[in-house]
């Protein structure tokens, strides 16, 4: 790591990404064999070394090399000498997340964390249905009902349907038919 940021290259001097600028968008692009993966590995390793948590979607597994201590080859040693750098191979702290929980740490998100807007998008709800789902979330929150998984959401929808008149007086009309539509769409997840 460079003193003022993450070392990313070398021209006539060392080039680094300043940490106070690392919150900007970037694009690493190029043809096959031009060093895109290595560049991403260097960025991830440098940011991790600086104490910045890194989340990288790695569908093909190209970036997972940062999890193991590397062994410098002749080409790497020669490049480091040109750049006047001392190599210190080290592994980065890595957690492999797995959507299905089969080969890595399972990804977990509660229904509450996703919220009514994201769930509405997932279910392709219309504006009225989205509004009713927002009422479900608000009522569950006020009643102290935890929305951890889809079963909890189904239970909250049932509660909303059974108490539609009282909830409608407080939040606006809640149609049992709309709640039923949301329940049916929830079956697709």
N, C-alpha and C positions, 0 to 999 in steps of 0.2 A: 504494500500500500504506500502510496506517496504521502508526504507529510500533510498536504492540504486536501487530499481526496483519494480516490481510487485510481490506481495506475491503469491506464487503458491503452497506452501505446508509446511510440518513440519516433520522433522525427529528428531534428537537430538537437532536441532535448526531450526529457520525459514529459509525456502528456498525461494529464489526470483529469478525472471527473470530480469537480468540487462537490463535497457532500451537501453544501447549502444549495446546490443547483440540481441535485439528484432527484428532485421531485417533479421534474419536467418529463414530458413524453419523449420517447426516443424510438428510433427504428434501426434495427440491424438487418441489413439486406445485402444480398450478393449472390453470385453464381455458386454452384457446387464447388466445394474445396477452397473457398476464399476465407474461411476462418470465422464464420458466423457463430458456430457452436462454441468455439474456443473463446470468442469475445464475450458471449453470454456467461460462460463459466468464469471468466476472469472478473466480470462485473459482479456476479453473484458472490464469488469468493471474497472480493474486495469489500463489498458492502457488508457481508457477514463479519469479516475481520474488523470492520469499523463499528460493529454492534448494531447494524441495521438489519431487521428481520427481512428475509427475502422470500417471496412466494413466486414460484415459476411453474407454469403449466408446461409439462414435459411429456407430451403424448407419446412420442417415439422413444423416450428414455435416453436422449442424447446428452442431457445435462447431468445425469446421475453420477458422472465421473467425479464430481466435487465431493462425493461422500467418502471417497477412498484417498489415501495418501498416494500421490503420483510418484513415479520414478522418472527422473529427468533423463532424456535421451541425448545423444550427441547434438542434434539440431537445437534442442532447448538450451543446452549448456553454451553452445556457440552464440545463440541469440542473447542470452543473459550476459555474456561477456561483452558483446558489442554495446549493450545498453548499460553496462557497468552496474549490473544488479547481482545480488547474491540470492540464490534460490533457497527457499525454506519450504519444502513440500509439507503440506498439512491437509488433513481432512476437514471439511466444513461440517458443522452440525446439520444433519439432514433428517427430515421426516418424510417418508413417502406416503402421501395420502392416496387413498383408493376409494373411488366412488362406490364400489361394491364390497369393500372391506375384505377382499380375498387375499391380496398380496401386499397389503400395506395398512396404514392407519385409516380406519373408516372415517369418512367425512360425515359429520353429524350437524344438523341444523334443526332447531325446534320450529314448530309452526309459528310460534310467537316471534321468533327471530326473523322469519321470512316476512311476516306481516301480511295484511290484507291486500296491499297493492301487488306484491310479487305473486301471491297465490292467485289473485284475480287474473294476472297476465298468464300464468301457467294454465289456468282453467279456461282461458279465453272468455271471461265473463263480460257482459255488457255493462253499461254505466249503472243501471238499476241494481243488477246483481252485485256489482262491486260495492255499491252503497250499502246493501244489506249485509254483505260480508264484513264491511267496516263496523256495522252495528253489532254483529256477532262478536267481533274482537273487543269492542268497547264494553259490551255487556259482560263478556267473560272476564275482562280485566276488573271491572267494578264488582263482580261477584266473587272474585278471587279464584276463578277457575283457570287452572294451568292448561295451556295449549302446547303440549310437547310433541305430539305426533298426530297423524291423520285420524286416529280413533278419538282423540280428544276433540279435534275439530268437528267430527261427526256428532259427538255428544253435545258440543256447544250449539251446533245447528239444530239438533233435536230440542234442546232447551229453548232456543230462540223461537222455534215453531210452536212449541207448547205455550210459550209466554208472549206470543206475538202481539196480543192486545196491549199488555202492560208496556212492553218495549216500544211498541208503536206510539204510545202516548208520550213516551220520553224522547224518542229519537226520530220519530216520523214513521209513516206507514211501513210495516213489515208484512209482506204477503207470504202466506204459507206456501203458495205455488212457487214463489221465487226461491224460498229456502229449499224446497224440494228439488228445484232445478240445480241449485248449487250442490246439493247432496248427490244427485245423479252424476254431475260432472266430476265430483270428487272421486267417484268410483273408477275413473279413468287413470288416476295416478297410481 
